[in-house]
């Protein structure tokens, strides 16, 4: 039995999605996901500071990215 093939990647919540996100990472992630080559793929919000700063004002921190 071989080792599991796992991808861990993430994004910083820096604002609204734009073409740069698509070209820079989203397109490739979809390709990897659909390739069937990996056993697991984890995608996370990679900026812990954005999740803790301005906890009482989430609109200011960018956590409204997926609104």
C-alpha positions as CSV (number, residue, x, y, z in Angstrom):
1,X,0.0,0.0,0.0
2,X,1.4,3.4,-1.0
3,X,1.3,6.7,0.8
4,X,-1.7,8.9,0.4
5,X,-1.3,11.8,-1.9
6,X,-2.6,14.9,-0.1
7,X,-2.7,18.6,-1.1
8,X,-3.0,21.4,1.5
9,X,-3.4,24.9,0.2
10,X,-5.0,28.1,1.2
11,X,-6.0,31.6,0.5
12,X,-5.8,34.8,2.4
13,X,-9.1,36.7,2.7
14,X,-7.9,39.9,1.0
15,X,-11.1,41.1,-0.6
16,X,-13.5,40.3,-3.4
17,X,-12.6,37.5,-5.9
18,X,-11.2,38.8,-9.2
19,X,-9.6,37.4,-12.4
20,X,-6.2,37.1,-10.7
21,X,-7.6,34.6,-8.2
22,X,-8.9,32.5,-11.0
23,X,-5.7,32.6,-13.1
24,X,-3.4,32.4,-10.1
25,X,-4.9,29.5,-8.1
26,X,-8.5,28.6,-8.6
27,X,-8.2,27.2,-12.1
28,X,-5.3,25.0,-11.1
29,X,-7.0,23.7,-8.0
30,X,-10.0,22.6,-10.0
31,X,-7.7,20.8,-12.4
32,X,-5.9,19.0,-9.5
33,X,-9.2,18.1,-7.9
34,X,-10.6,16.7,-11.1
35,X,-7.4,14.8,-12.0
36,X,-8.2,11.9,-9.7
37,X,-4.5,11.9,-8.8
38,X,-4.9,12.9,-5.2
39,X,-6.6,11.1,-2.3
40,X,-7.4,14.3,-0.3
41,X,-7.4,18.0,-1.0
42,X,-7.7,20.5,1.8
43,X,-8.2,24.2,1.2
44,X,-8.2,26.7,4.1
45,X,-8.4,30.3,5.0
46,X,-4.6,30.8,5.5
47,X,-4.5,34.1,7.4
48,X,-5.2,33.5,11.1
49,X,-4.6,37.2,11.9
50,X,-7.5,38.2,9.6
51,X,-9.8,35.9,11.6
52,X,-8.7,37.4,15.0
53,X,-8.2,41.1,14.2
54,X,-11.4,43.1,14.3
55,X,-13.4,40.2,15.6
56,X,-16.1,42.6,16.6
57,X,-16.2,44.2,13.1
58,X,-15.9,41.4,10.5
59,X,-16.6,43.7,7.6
60,X,-13.3,45.5,8.3
61,X,-11.2,42.4,8.3
62,X,-12.2,40.9,4.9
63,X,-14.0,37.9,6.3
64,X,-16.9,38.8,4.2
65,X,-15.1,37.5,1.1
66,X,-17.7,34.7,0.4
67,X,-20.8,36.8,1.2
